[in-house]
């Protein structure tokens, strides 16, 4: 559910939505959702001072709920 939200949000922002790839991994009990976007869309997804990706991460944590912590990051 969290991955689908992140993918939807990032694809909505991207100028090249077909280049958006989302993966999820769990390390030491913490879920990480990693987003890969085209170089052209990277700044748009991260936002000024990281505000956009932080907002997506905050909403992802609300969706996850139940004590699960989710980190959202943009891959290089």
The first five atom37 places (N, CA, C, CB, O) and aatype in JSON, in Angstrom:
{
  "aatype": [20, 20, 20, 20, 20, 20, 20, 20, 20, 20, 20, 20, 20, 20, 20, 20, 20, 20, 20, 20, 20, 20, 20, 20, 20, 20, 20, 20, 20, 20, 20, 20, 20, 20, 20, 20, 20, 20, 20, 20, 20, 20, 20, 20, 20, 20, 20, 20, 20, 20, 20, 20, 20, 20, 20, 20, 20, 20, 20, 20, 20, 20, 20, 20, 20, 20, 20, 20, 20, 20, 20, 20, 20, 20, 20, 20],
  "atom_mask": [
    [1, 1, 1, 1, 1],
    [1, 1, 1, 1, 1],
    [1, 1, 1, 1, 1],
    [1, 1, 1, 1, 1],
    [1, 1, 1, 1, 1],
    [1, 1, 1, 1, 1],
    [1, 1, 1, 1, 1],
    [1, 1, 1, 1, 1],
    [1, 1, 1, 1, 1],
    [1, 1, 1, 1, 1],
    [1, 1, 1, 1, 1],
    [1, 1, 1, 1, 1],
    [1, 1, 1, 1, 1],
    [1, 1, 1, 1, 1],
    [1, 1, 1, 1, 1],
    [1, 1, 1, 1, 1],
    [1, 1, 1, 1, 1],
    [1, 1, 1, 1, 1],
    [1, 1, 1, 1, 1],
    [1, 1, 1, 1, 1],
    [1, 1, 1, 1, 1],
    [1, 1, 1, 1, 1],
    [1, 1, 1, 1, 1],
    [1, 1, 1, 1, 1],
    [1, 1, 1, 1, 1],
    [1, 1, 1, 1, 1],
    [1, 1, 1, 1, 1],
    [1, 1, 1, 1, 1],
    [1, 1, 1, 1, 1],
    [1, 1, 1, 1, 1],
    [1, 1, 1, 1, 1],
    [1, 1, 1, 1, 1],
    [1, 1, 1, 1, 1],
    [1, 1, 1, 1, 1],
    [1, 1, 1, 1, 1],
    [1, 1, 1, 1, 1],
    [1, 1, 1, 1, 1],
    [1, 1, 1, 1, 1],
    [1, 1, 1, 1, 1],
    [1, 1, 1, 1, 1],
    [1, 1, 1, 1, 1],
    [1, 1, 1, 1, 1],
    [1, 1, 1, 1, 1],
    [1, 1, 1, 1, 1],
    [1, 1, 1, 1, 1],
    [1, 1, 1, 1, 1],
    [1, 1, 1, 1, 1],
    [1, 1, 1, 1, 1],
    [1, 1, 1, 1, 1],
    [1, 1, 1, 1, 1],
    [1, 1, 1, 1, 1],
    [1, 1, 1, 1, 1],
    [1, 1, 1, 1, 1],
    [1, 1, 1, 1, 1],
    [1, 1, 1, 1, 1],
    [1, 1, 1, 1, 1],
    [1, 1, 1, 1, 1],
    [1, 1, 1, 1, 1],
    [1, 1, 1, 1, 1],
    [1, 1, 1, 1, 1],
    [1, 1, 1, 1, 1],
    [1, 1, 1, 1, 1],
    [1, 1, 1, 1, 1],
    [1, 1, 1, 1, 1],
    [1, 1, 1, 1, 1],
    [1, 1, 1, 1, 1],
    [1, 1, 1, 1, 1],
    [1, 1, 1, 1, 1],
    [1, 1, 1, 1, 1],
    [1, 1, 1, 1, 1],
    [1, 1, 1, 1, 1],
    [1, 1, 1, 1, 1],
    [1, 1, 1, 1, 1],
    [1, 1, 1, 1, 1],
    [1, 1, 1, 1, 1],
    [1, 1, 1, 1, 1]
  ],
  "atom_positions": [
    [[0.82, -1.19, 0.0], [0.0, 0.0, 0.0], [0.87, 1.26, 0.0], [-0.94, -0.01, 1.2], [0.6, 2.21, -0.74]],
    [[1.9, 1.26, 0.83], [2.79, 2.42, 0.92], [3.52, 2.64, -0.41], [3.81, 2.23, 2.07], [3.62, 3.77, -0.89]],
    [[4.02, 1.55, -1.0], [4.74, 1.68, -2.28], [3.83, 2.25, -3.35], [5.3, 0.32, -2.73], [4.26, 3.07, -4.16]],
    [[2.58, 1.8, -3.35], [1.64, 2.29, -4.37], [1.39, 3.78, -4.22], [0.32, 1.52, -4.3], [1.3, 4.51, -5.21]],
    [[1.26, 4.24, -2.97], [1.07, 5.68, -2.74], [2.29, 6.45, -3.22], [0.81, 5.97, -1.25], [2.15, 7.45, -3.92]],
    [[3.49, 6.0, -2.83], [4.72, 6.71, -3.21], [4.85, 6.74, -4.72], [5.95, 6.03, -2.57], [5.18, 7.78, -5.29]],
    [[4.59, 5.62, -5.37], [4.68, 5.57, -6.83], [3.68, 6.53, -7.46], [4.43, 4.14, -7.33], [4.02, 7.25, -8.4]],
    [[2.44, 6.55, -6.96], [1.43, 7.45, -7.5], [1.84, 8.91, -7.32], [0.08, 7.2, -6.8], [1.74, 9.7, -8.26]],
    [[2.31, 9.27, -6.13], [2.7, 10.65, -5.85], [3.87, 11.09, -6.73], [3.08, 10.8, -4.37], [3.86, 12.18, -7.29]],
    [[4.88, 10.23, -6.85], [6.06, 10.59, -7.63], [5.74, 10.64, -9.12], [7.21, 9.59, -7.37], [6.19, 11.54, -9.81]],
    [[4.96, 9.68, -9.62], [4.57, 9.71, -11.03], [3.76, 10.96, -11.36], [3.75, 8.45, -11.38], [3.87, 11.5, -12.46]],
    [[2.96, 11.42, -10.41], [2.17, 12.64, -10.63], [3.06, 13.87, -10.76], [1.19, 12.83, -9.48], [2.71, 14.81, -11.47]],
    [[4.19, 13.87, -10.1], [5.12, 15.0, -10.16], [6.06, 14.94, -11.36], [5.92, 15.05, -8.89], [6.48, 15.98, -11.87]],
    [[6.38, 13.74, -11.8], [7.42, 13.55, -12.82], [6.95, 13.97, -14.21], [7.85, 12.09, -12.85], [5.79, 13.81, -14.57]],
    [[7.89, 14.52, -14.98], [7.61, 14.82, -16.37], [7.81, 13.59, -17.25], [8.5, 15.98, -16.87], [7.32, 13.52, -18.37]],
    [[8.53, 12.61, -16.71], [8.75, 11.33, -17.39], [8.29, 10.2, -16.46], [10.26, 11.15, -17.78], [9.12, 9.48, -15.91]],
    [[6.96, 10.04, -16.27], [6.46, 9.06, -15.31], [6.84, 7.61, -15.62], [4.98, 9.16, -15.23], [6.86, 6.77, -14.73]],
    [[7.12, 7.32, -16.88], [7.51, 5.95, -17.23], [8.89, 5.59, -16.69], [7.49, 5.78, -18.75], [9.25, 4.42, -16.65]],
    [[9.66, 6.58, -16.28], [11.0, 6.36, -15.73], [11.0, 6.2, -14.21], [11.9, 7.52, -16.11], [12.06, 6.05, -13.61]],
    [[9.83, 6.21, -13.58], [9.73, 6.09, -12.13], [9.71, 4.62, -11.74], [8.45, 6.82, -11.6], [8.89, 3.85, -12.24]],
    [[10.61, 4.23, -10.83], [10.68, 2.87, -10.33], [10.75, 2.93, -8.8], [11.91, 2.1, -10.92], [11.55, 3.67, -8.23]],
    [[9.91, 2.14, -8.16], [9.84, 2.14, -6.7], [10.16, 0.74, -6.18], [8.43, 2.6, -6.2], [9.65, -0.25, -6.7]],
    [[11.01, 0.67, -5.16], [11.32, -0.62, -4.53], [11.26, -0.45, -3.02], [12.71, -1.14, -4.98], [11.44, 0.64, -2.49]],
    [[11.02, -1.56, -2.33], [10.92, -1.52, -0.87], [11.84, -2.58, -0.29], [9.45, -1.76, -0.4], [11.92, -3.7, -0.79]],
    [[12.53, -2.2, 0.78], [13.4, -3.14, 1.48], [13.26, -2.92, 2.97], [14.88, -2.99, 1.03], [12.86, -1.85, 3.43]],
    [[13.6, -3.96, 3.74], [13.56, -3.87, 5.19], [14.94, -4.17, 5.74], [12.5, -4.84, 5.8], [15.52, -5.23, 5.48]],
    [[15.47, -3.22, 6.5], [16.78, -3.38, 7.12], [16.65, -3.04, 8.59], [17.86, -2.49, 6.42], [16.23, -1.94, 8.94]],
    [[17.01, -3.98, 9.44], [16.94, -3.8, 10.9], [15.55, -3.35, 11.37], [17.98, -2.8, 11.35], [15.44, -2.5, 12.25]],
    [[14.52, -3.92, 10.77], [13.15, -3.62, 11.18], [12.61, -2.31, 10.67], [13.07, -3.64, 12.64], [11.5, -1.92, 11.04]],
    [[13.37, -1.61, 9.85], [12.91, -0.34, 9.29], [12.71, -0.49, 7.79], [13.93, 0.81, 9.6], [13.62, -0.91, 7.06]],
    [[11.51, -0.15, 7.35], [11.2, -0.23, 5.92], [11.73, 0.99, 5.2], [9.69, -0.38, 5.7], [11.61, 2.12, 5.68]],
    [[12.32, 0.76, 4.04], [12.81, 1.85, 3.2], [12.2, 1.71, 1.83], [14.36, 1.85, 3.13], [12.3, 0.65, 1.2]],
    [[11.58, 2.77, 1.36], [11.04, 2.82, 0.01], [11.99, 3.69, -0.8], [9.55, 3.37, -0.03], [12.19, 4.87, -0.48]],
    [[12.58, 3.11, -1.84], [13.53, 3.83, -2.67], [12.9, 4.14, -4.01], [14.83, 3.03, -2.84], [12.3, 3.27, -4.64]],
    [[13.04, 5.38, -4.44], [12.46, 5.84, -5.69], [13.58, 6.17, -6.66], [11.54, 7.07, -5.46], [14.52, 6.89, -6.32]],
    [[13.49, 5.64, -7.87], [14.43, 6.0, -8.92], [13.66, 6.79, -9.97], [15.11, 4.72, -9.55], [12.62, 6.35, -10.46]],
    [[14.18, 7.97, -10.31], [13.56, 8.82, -11.32], [14.63, 9.28, -12.29], [12.84, 10.04, -10.66], [15.83, 9.13, -12.04]],
    [[14.19, 9.85, -13.4], [15.16, 10.37, -14.36], [15.89, 11.55, -13.74], [14.46, 10.79, -15.69], [15.37, 12.2, -12.83]],
    [[17.07, 11.82, -14.22], [17.87, 12.94, -13.71], [17.1, 14.24, -13.83], [19.2, 13.04, -14.48], [17.19, 15.12, -12.97]],
    [[16.34, 14.36, -14.89], [15.56, 15.57, -15.15], [14.49, 15.8, -14.08], [14.91, 15.48, -16.52], [14.17, 16.95, -13.78]],
    [[13.94, 14.74, -13.52], [12.86, 14.85, -12.54], [13.33, 14.85, -11.1], [11.89, 13.73, -12.74], [12.54, 15.09, -10.18]],
    [[14.59, 14.58, -10.88], [15.11, 14.44, -9.51], [14.83, 15.67, -8.65], [16.61, 14.17, -9.55], [14.32, 15.54, -7.53]],
    [[15.16, 16.84, -9.14], [14.94, 18.07, -8.39], [13.48, 18.33, -8.1], [15.52, 19.23, -9.13], [13.12, 18.83, -7.04]],
    [[12.65, 17.98, -9.05], [11.21, 18.18, -8.88], [10.64, 17.27, -7.79], [10.48, 17.92, -10.21], [9.78, 17.68, -7.02]],
    [[11.13, 16.04, -7.73], [10.65, 15.08, -6.73], [11.19, 15.42, -5.34], [11.06, 13.66, -7.12], [10.47, 15.31, -4.35]],
    [[12.44, 15.83, -5.26], [13.03, 16.19, -3.97], [12.43, 17.5, -3.46], [14.57, 16.3, -4.09], [12.1, 17.61, -2.28]],
    [[12.3, 18.48, -4.33], [11.74, 19.77, -3.94], [12.76, 20.66, -3.27], [10.56, 19.57, -3.02], [13.88, 20.23, -2.99]],
    [[12.38, 21.88, -3.03], [13.28, 22.83, -2.37], [13.56, 22.38, -0.95], [12.68, 24.24, -2.37], [12.66, 22.16, -0.15]],
    [[14.84, 22.25, -0.67], [15.32, 21.81, 0.64], [14.7, 20.49, 1.08], [15.03, 22.87, 1.68], [14.59, 20.22, 2.28]],
    [[14.29, 19.65, 0.11], [13.75, 18.33, 0.42], [12.31, 18.32, 0.9], [14.59, 17.69, 1.43], [11.84, 17.31, 1.42]],
    [[11.62, 19.43, 0.75], [10.26, 19.53, 1.28], [9.29, 18.54, 0.64], [9.74, 20.92, 1.1], [8.46, 17.96, 1.34]],
    [[9.39, 18.36, -0.66], [8.44, 17.49, -1.35], [8.61, 16.04, -0.93], [8.6, 17.61, -2.87], [7.64, 15.37, -0.59]],
    [[9.84, 15.54, -0.95], [10.08, 14.15, -0.57], [9.78, 13.93, 0.91], [11.52, 13.74, -0.9], [9.33, 12.85, 1.29]],
    [[10.03, 14.92, 1.75], [9.68, 14.81, 3.18], [8.17, 14.71, 3.36], [10.23, 16.01, 3.96], [7.7, 13.95, 4.2]],
    [[7.42, 15.49, 2.57], [5.96, 15.43, 2.66], [5.45, 14.06, 2.23], [5.31, 16.53, 1.8], [4.56, 13.49, 2.87]],
    [[6.02, 13.52, 1.16], [5.65, 12.18, 0.71], [5.98, 11.16, 1.79], [6.36, 11.82, -0.62], [5.19, 10.26, 2.05]],
    [[7.14, 11.29, 2.42], [7.56, 10.38, 3.49], [6.62, 10.47, 4.69], [9.0, 10.7, 3.92], [6.28, 9.44, 5.28]],
    [[6.21, 11.67, 5.05], [5.29, 11.85, 6.18], [3.96, 11.16, 5.92], [5.05, 13.34, 6.45], [3.44, 10.47, 6.8]],
    [[3.42, 11.33, 4.73], [2.15, 10.68, 4.39], [2.33, 9.17, 4.34], [1.62, 11.2, 3.03], [1.44, 8.44, 4.76]],
    [[3.47, 8.69, 3.82], [3.74, 7.26, 3.77], [3.75, 6.67, 5.18], [5.08, 6.98, 3.07], [3.26, 5.56, 5.39]],
    [[4.31, 7.4, 6.15], [4.33, 6.93, 7.53], [2.93, 6.89, 8.12], [5.22, 7.82, 8.38], [2.63, 5.99, 8.92]],
    [[2.09, 7.81, 7.77], [0.7, 7.8, 8.24], [-0.04, 6.6, 7.66], [-0.03, 9.11, 7.86], [-0.8, 5.93, 8.36]],
    [[0.19, 6.32, 6.39], [-0.45, 5.17, 5.74], [0.04, 3.88, 6.38], [-0.17, 5.17, 4.22], [-0.76, 2.97, 6.61]],
    [[1.33, 3.78, 6.65], [1.91, 2.56, 7.23], [1.35, 2.3, 8.62], [3.43, 2.66, 7.28], [1.0, 1.17, 8.95]],
    [[1.28, 3.34, 9.44], [0.75, 3.28, 10.81], [1.19, 2.02, 11.54], [-0.76, 3.35, 10.79], [2.15, 1.36, 11.14]],
    [[0.49, 1.68, 12.6], [0.76, 0.45, 13.34], [2.17, 0.31, 13.87], [0.46, -0.71, 12.49], [2.65, -0.82, 14.02]],
    [[2.85, 1.39, 14.15], [4.2, 1.3, 14.71], [5.28, 1.04, 13.69], [4.24, 0.25, 15.72], [6.45, 0.94, 14.05]],
    [[4.91, 0.94, 12.41], [5.89, 0.72, 11.36], [6.46, 2.05, 10.91], [5.26, -0.03, 10.18], [5.72, 2.99, 10.64]],
    [[7.77, 2.13, 10.83], [8.43, 3.34, 10.39], [8.92, 3.14, 8.95], [9.6, 3.72, 11.34], [9.55, 2.14, 8.63]],
    [[8.61, 4.1, 8.1], [8.98, 4.01, 6.69], [9.84, 5.2, 6.32], [7.73, 3.94, 5.79], [9.52, 6.34, 6.65]],
    [[10.93, 4.94, 5.63], [11.8, 5.98, 5.14], [11.68, 6.01, 3.62], [13.29, 5.75, 5.59], [11.71, 4.96, 2.97]],
    [[11.53, 7.19, 3.05], [11.44, 7.32, 1.59], [12.67, 8.07, 1.11], [10.12, 8.05, 1.16], [12.98, 9.15, 1.62]],
    [[13.37, 7.51, 0.13], [14.57, 8.17, -0.39], [14.57, 8.11, -1.91], [15.84, 7.52, 0.17], [13.94, 7.25, -2.52]],
    [[15.31, 9.05, -2.5], [15.47, 9.09, -3.95], [16.86, 8.59, -4.26], [15.25, 10.54, -4.52], [17.85, 9.11, -3.76]],
    [[16.94, 7.56, -5.09], [18.22, 6.95, -5.45], [18.96, 7.81, -6.45], [18.02, 5.54, -6.02], [18.36, 8.52, -7.25]],
    [[20.29, 7.74, -6.39], [21.12, 8.48, -7.34], [21.08, 7.86, -8.71], [22.55, 8.54, -6.86], [21.72, 8.35, -9.64]]
  ]
}
